[in-house]
């Protein structure tokens, strides 16, 4: 089971990972135009959520963590890649809404919904 604190920490870790690898992602950039800023925009977008997530308590449920993240991603979206990232996470959130914890079935369904 994944609780809210673990989900929060995973998103924060993802923000750090994307920030650390943004130049590599920038170099891969080909869609929608090869402008070389996809990693930078994704990093700026997800980093916008970190401050809000760090303010959540360890006992926040997954639904709260996910909705906080989705809201911060949308408000902080930079460029096309940031908007796309926020929409993917929005799809993920719709599937896990109302869940205090997540199991493999919920996560699988959420990832499928995000992809759609």
Backbone bond lengths (Angstrom), bond angles and torsions (degrees), N, CA, C in turn:
res aa  C-N    CA-C-N  psi(-1)  N-CA   C-N-CA  omega(-1)  CA-C   N-CA-C  phi
1 X - - - 1.445 - - 1.525 110.73 -
2 X 1.291 115.49 141.86 1.459 122.06 174.43 1.515 107.56 -108.07
3 X 1.332 115.73 125.67 1.458 119.36 177.23 1.534 108.81 -98.46
4 X 1.310 116.38 177.20 1.453 121.02 -177.34 1.512 114.29 -61.38
5 X 1.323 116.85 -39.60 1.458 120.27 179.10 1.519 111.90 -62.83
6 X 1.320 116.44 -40.58 1.460 120.42 178.71 1.532 111.18 -68.53
7 X 1.333 116.82 -41.11 1.465 120.54 177.36 1.523 110.46 -62.89
8 X 1.315 116.46 -44.38 1.475 121.38 177.48 1.522 110.20 -57.23
9 X 1.327 116.28 -49.05 1.453 120.78 -178.94 1.531 111.82 -64.15
10 X 1.325 117.15 -34.17 1.470 121.00 178.58 1.526 110.86 -66.53
11 X 1.321 117.25 -41.24 1.471 120.03 178.97 1.528 109.97 -67.24
12 X 1.316 117.03 -41.63 1.470 120.55 177.61 1.529 109.88 -62.10
13 X 1.314 117.05 -42.71 1.466 121.11 177.74 1.530 110.43 -62.87
14 X 1.315 116.89 -41.21 1.468 120.71 177.49 1.522 110.77 -61.66
15 X 1.323 117.16 -39.16 1.466 120.83 178.11 1.527 110.36 -61.59
16 X 1.320 116.32 -43.74 1.463 120.00 178.71 1.535 110.88 -65.29
17 X 1.321 116.49 -41.01 1.469 120.34 -179.86 1.521 111.51 -63.59
18 X 1.327 116.52 -45.32 1.463 119.77 179.45 1.531 110.27 -64.43
19 X 1.315 116.55 -40.64 1.468 119.67 177.91 1.526 111.24 -61.95
20 X 1.325 116.45 -40.58 1.462 120.55 -179.95 1.525 113.12 -69.56
21 X 1.313 117.39 -24.98 1.467 121.91 -176.08 1.529 113.31 -111.73
22 X 1.331 117.47 11.61 1.467 119.57 -173.46 1.525 113.45 -59.79
23 X 1.317 117.90 -35.92 1.465 119.54 179.23 1.523 111.37 -65.30
24 X 1.323 116.40 -38.23 1.468 120.00 177.45 1.520 110.71 -64.35
25 X 1.323 116.60 -41.04 1.470 120.42 178.63 1.526 109.65 -69.36
26 X 1.321 117.81 -38.89 1.466 120.64 176.26 1.528 110.71 -55.71
27 X 1.325 116.48 -40.11 1.465 121.02 -178.78 1.529 112.39 -69.78
28 X 1.327 117.61 -24.40 1.463 121.85 178.18 1.519 112.53 -83.14
29 X 1.289 116.70 -13.52 1.460 123.60 -172.57 1.525 112.66 -54.78
30 X 1.328 115.68 118.66 1.464 120.76 174.06 1.532 112.17 -136.81
31 X 1.328 118.56 -10.11 1.463 121.43 -175.11 1.509 110.40 -127.44
32 X 1.269 121.18 137.84 1.476 127.11 -5.04 1.523 112.75 -78.32
33 X 1.322 117.47 -19.39 1.470 121.63 172.57 1.526 107.55 -138.08
34 X 1.315 118.09 149.86 1.471 120.19 -178.97 1.533 112.44 -77.98
35 X 1.316 115.76 67.76 1.465 119.78 -176.58 1.525 113.11 -94.01
36 X 1.325 117.91 -3.64 1.460 121.62 171.76 1.509 116.57 71.39
37 X 1.338 118.20 24.88 1.463 118.90 -179.23 1.523 114.11 -127.40
38 X 1.316 117.17 12.59 1.465 120.15 -178.11 1.524 112.08 -60.22
39 X 1.310 117.58 -47.81 1.469 120.63 179.55 1.511 112.00 -63.54
40 X 1.307 116.45 -41.24 1.463 121.12 178.24 1.516 110.51 -62.43
41 X 1.325 117.29 -46.73 1.466 120.70 -179.57 1.522 112.37 -66.63
42 X 1.333 117.02 -39.44 1.462 119.91 177.21 1.526 110.11 -64.93
43 X 1.320 116.26 -42.12 1.460 120.77 179.08 1.530 111.17 -61.24
44 X 1.321 116.24 -46.99 1.463 119.82 179.83 1.530 111.24 -63.44
45 X 1.318 116.35 -37.44 1.464 120.96 -179.18 1.520 111.38 -65.47
46 X 1.328 117.14 -53.03 1.466 119.43 -176.05 1.525 111.78 -72.32
47 X 1.323 117.30 -31.22 1.465 120.02 178.25 1.519 110.80 -64.52
48 X 1.316 116.85 -27.50 1.458 121.08 177.45 1.530 111.62 -60.06
49 X 1.320 117.43 -26.52 1.467 120.53 -178.61 1.526 113.05 -83.02
50 X 1.326 117.79 -19.53 1.465 121.14 -172.07 1.522 112.68 -59.86
51 X 1.307 118.33 -48.31 1.471 120.75 -178.06 1.523 111.33 -59.01
52 X 1.325 116.60 -42.79 1.468 119.67 179.12 1.523 111.39 -67.16
53 X 1.321 116.64 -39.84 1.466 119.97 179.72 1.525 111.49 -67.32
54 X 1.319 117.02 -37.44 1.461 119.77 179.41 1.521 112.14 -65.71
55 X 1.315 117.76 -19.34 1.460 121.71 177.25 1.522 113.03 -83.07
56 X 1.343 117.11 -12.11 1.465 120.03 179.43 1.525 110.02 -78.93
57 X 1.304 115.93 145.00 1.467 120.26 178.99 1.527 110.47 -76.86
58 X 1.315 115.29 162.58 1.458 121.15 179.18 1.523 112.23 -62.55
59 X 1.326 117.43 -23.29 1.460 119.66 -177.84 1.529 113.50 -96.43
60 X 1.341 117.74 9.19 1.467 119.88 174.48 1.522 108.29 -62.22
61 X 1.323 117.19 140.06 1.460 118.28 -179.32 1.531 110.96 -81.33
62 X 1.313 115.77 166.00 1.461 121.78 -175.57 1.518 112.51 -59.78
63 X 1.316 116.44 -36.47 1.461 120.15 179.92 1.523 110.96 -62.25
64 X 1.314 117.11 -42.13 1.469 121.87 179.00 1.527 110.40 -67.12
65 X 1.312 116.72 -45.17 1.465 120.81 179.40 1.523 110.00 -60.37
66 X 1.316 116.32 -46.69 1.462 120.40 -177.68 1.518 111.81 -65.74
67 X 1.319 118.05 -44.06 1.469 119.64 -179.42 1.526 111.22 -68.39
68 X 1.336 117.52 -35.27 1.468 121.13 175.41 1.522 109.94 -62.67
69 X 1.322 116.01 -44.57 1.464 120.78 179.26 1.523 110.89 -62.83
70 X 1.320 116.56 -48.42 1.468 120.26 -177.78 1.528 111.40 -60.12
71 X 1.306 116.42 -43.02 1.458 120.56 179.50 1.523 111.05 -63.42
72 X 1.327 116.96 -45.14 1.472 121.12 179.84 1.525 110.99 -65.23
73 X 1.329 117.56 -39.25 1.459 120.48 178.96 1.525 110.78 -63.52
74 X 1.310 116.79 -43.52 1.464 119.87 -179.51 1.528 110.86 -64.83
75 X 1.326 116.81 -45.98 1.468 120.42 -179.46 1.521 112.35 -66.70
76 X 1.339 116.73 -30.28 1.454 120.54 -177.01 1.515 114.50 -101.77
77 X 1.339 117.08 9.34 1.464 120.25 -175.70 1.524 111.39 -59.69
78 X 1.322 115.16 132.14 1.461 122.42 178.23 1.520 108.55 -121.05
79 X 1.293 116.15 126.43 1.456 121.25 177.56 1.520 112.83 65.23
80 X 1.314 115.02 179.04 1.465 120.55 179.66 1.519 111.95 -60.95
81 X 1.324 116.94 -41.96 1.462 119.59 -177.22 1.521 111.57 -65.79
82 X 1.331 118.05 -34.42 1.457 121.25 177.03 1.519 111.63 -67.65
83 X 1.323 115.82 -41.27 1.466 119.89 178.24 1.525 109.95 -65.42
84 X 1.331 116.33 -43.20 1.466 120.13 178.74 1.532 110.13 -62.00
85 X 1.330 116.95 -43.53 1.464 120.60 177.88 1.531 110.70 -58.89
86 X 1.320 116.73 -44.20 1.466 119.82 -178.67 1.525 111.08 -65.18
87 X 1.325 117.63 -35.71 1.459 120.86 179.25 1.521 111.66 -71.59
88 X 1.313 116.98 -36.79 1.471 120.43 176.13 1.525 109.55 -62.28
89 X 1.324 116.40 -46.26 1.461 119.31 -179.96 1.521 111.04 -66.96
90 X 1.314 117.17 -32.99 1.470 120.82 176.45 1.530 110.66 -60.40
91 X 1.330 116.27 -41.72 1.459 120.26 176.69 1.517 111.70 -63.85
92 X 1.310 116.72 -39.32 1.461 122.37 176.56 1.525 110.30 -60.75
93 X 1.325 116.59 -45.54 1.465 122.41 -177.37 1.527 111.57 -64.15
94 X 1.302 117.40 -39.69 1.466 120.12 -179.18 1.521 111.69 -57.72
95 X 1.314 116.01 -33.82 1.459 120.19 -178.02 1.522 112.76 -80.32
96 X 1.318 118.55 -28.14 1.470 119.80 -177.22 1.520 113.05 -100.08
97 X 1.308 117.13 -1.20 1.461 121.48 -178.58 1.530 110.64 -53.29
98 X 1.322 115.03 133.07 1.455 121.06 177.74 1.522 114.73 88.84
99 X 1.326 117.80 -0.16 1.462 120.95 -179.66 1.527 110.57 -100.49
100 X 1.319 114.94 128.84 1.464 120.04 176.12 1.518 111.08 -73.52
101 X 1.329 115.83 -37.86 1.458 122.96 179.36 1.523 108.47 -131.05
102 X 1.329 115.35 166.39 1.464 120.78 -179.54 1.521 109.55 -123.71
103 X 1.327 114.97 140.50 1.460 119.87 172.13 1.527 107.49 -116.73
104 X 1.312 116.76 179.68 1.457 120.99 -174.54 1.532 112.23 -61.94
105 X 1.313 118.11 -34.12 1.456 120.96 179.58 1.528 111.02 -68.29
106 X 1.308 116.17 -45.55 1.472 120.05 179.03 1.527 109.96 -62.99
107 X 1.324 116.83 -44.32 1.470 120.37 -179.58 1.528 110.39 -63.70
108 X 1.313 116.86 -43.58 1.472 120.41 178.32 1.515 111.67 -59.91
109 X 1.319 116.34 -45.09 1.471 120.28 178.84 1.533 110.86 -65.25
110 X 1.334 116.12 -37.83 1.467 120.52 -179.96 1.529 111.04 -66.12
111 X 1.327 116.49 -41.65 1.471 120.18 178.44 1.527 109.72 -65.02
112 X 1.325 117.25 -41.25 1.465 120.79 177.41 1.524 110.72 -61.60
113 X 1.326 116.97 -44.90 1.469 121.27 179.30 1.530 110.06 -63.74
114 X 1.322 117.26 -39.87 1.461 121.31 178.79 1.525 110.42 -62.35
115 X 1.328 116.60 -40.96 1.459 120.44 -179.81 1.529 111.89 -66.04
116 X 1.315 116.01 -33.78 1.467 119.87 179.81 1.504 110.35 -69.97
